[in-house]
Amino acid sequence: MILNKQVGVFLNLVHNKFKQYVSSIFQSQGFNITPEQFLVMDTLWDEGVLSQQQIADIIIKDKNSIVKLIDGLEEKKLVKRIPNSKDRRQNLIQVTPYAKSIQQEVTKLAMEAVNLIINGIPKKQMYDFIQVLSQMASNMNTDVNLKELAKRFPTKGTDYIKEIKSGLDKVRPDFDKIK
């Protein structure tokens, strides 16, 4: 029973510390952006112009949370809402020229922060960790499959992801077959 309680406490603690750490790295380099806002920006940088619902689906957040994140990004002049010519009830979210100009630096900072956080953890343990998280997500909601999600919305254009996939094949060639 104690282990069960610890899992929840530890997941929450690491999640909060992760967000604080990444946020502090962004702030220290002059970027006023939260990790959640970065997820939205990274999605838009990768996918292009999207509706709020599409963003919500990709990063698995409810639409109300996305609205608040978009409001904050709009205030920071990182995105703008544009009317959807095909559906006037819907706004599309587009990155601004300023956001495009900071993309490489902000993305590099985010990747460096994550690399520092996972420093010293062997890749096999990272893959096993992802498998455990995937199983936990599956236990709570059969609609969430982290491995399928990673395939459906891959990060585009980064050598790091190619390295992960290559390492994954070497360490766990059966990864795609694991449920």
C-alpha positions, 0 to 999 in steps of 0.5 A, spaced: 500 500 500 505 504 501 508 503 494 502 505 491 501 512 495 509 513 493 507 512 486 502 518 486 506 522 490 513 521 486 509 522 479 506 528 481 513 531 485 517 529 478 512 532 474 512 539 478 519 539 478 520 538 471 515 543 469 519 548 474 526 546 471 524 547 464 521 554 466 527 556 469 531 554 463 527 558 459 526 564 464 534 564 465 535 565 457 530 571 456 524 567 454 517 568 458 514 561 456 511 555 460 513 548 458 505 547 457 506 553 452 512 550 449 508 544 447 503 548 444 508 552 440 512 546 438 506 543 435 504 549 431 512 549 429 511 542 427 504 541 424 503 549 422 496 552 422 491 548 427 485 549 430 484 549 438 481 542 438 487 539 433 492 542 438 488 539 444 487 533 441 495 532 439 497 534 446 492 531 450 489 537 453 482 539 454 479 545 450 478 550 455 486 549 457 488 550 450 484 556 450 488 559 456 494 557 453 493 560 446 490 567 450 497 567 454 501 566 447 497 571 444 499 576 449 506 574 448 505 575 441 507 568 439 501 566 436 495 569 433 488 567 431 485 567 424 478 566 422 477 559 418 475 561 411 471 554 411 468 555 418 466 562 421 465 559 428 472 556 428 479 560 429 485 557 427 492 558 430 498 561 427 505 562 429 507 569 428 514 571 425 517 573 432 515 566 434 518 563 428 525 567 429 525 564 436 523 557 434 530 554 434 533 557 440 527 555 444 527 548 442 534 547 443 533 550 450 527 545 451 531 539 448 537 541 453 533 541 459 530 534 458 537 531 456 539 534 463 533 531 467 535 524 464 542 525 464 545 518 467 539 514 465 541 508 461 536 508 454 534 501 456 531 504 462 528 510 459 524 505 454 522 501 460 520 507 463 516 509 457 513 502 457 511 503 464 507 510 463 504 507 457 501 501 461 499 506 467 495 510 462 492 504 459 490 502 465 486 508 466 484 510 460 484 505 454 484 511 449 491 513 451 496 509 448 503 513 449 507 508 443 501 509 438 501 517 440 508 518 439 507 514 432 501 519 430 504 525 432 512 524 431 516 530 433 519 532 426 526 534 423 530 532 429 536 528 429 534 526 437 528 523 435 532 519 430 537 517 435 531 515 440 528 510 434 535 507 432 536 506 440 529 503 441 530 498 435 537 496 438 535 495 445 528 493 444 526 491 437 520 488 440 517 495 442 512 496 437 509 489 439 508 490 446 501 492 448 
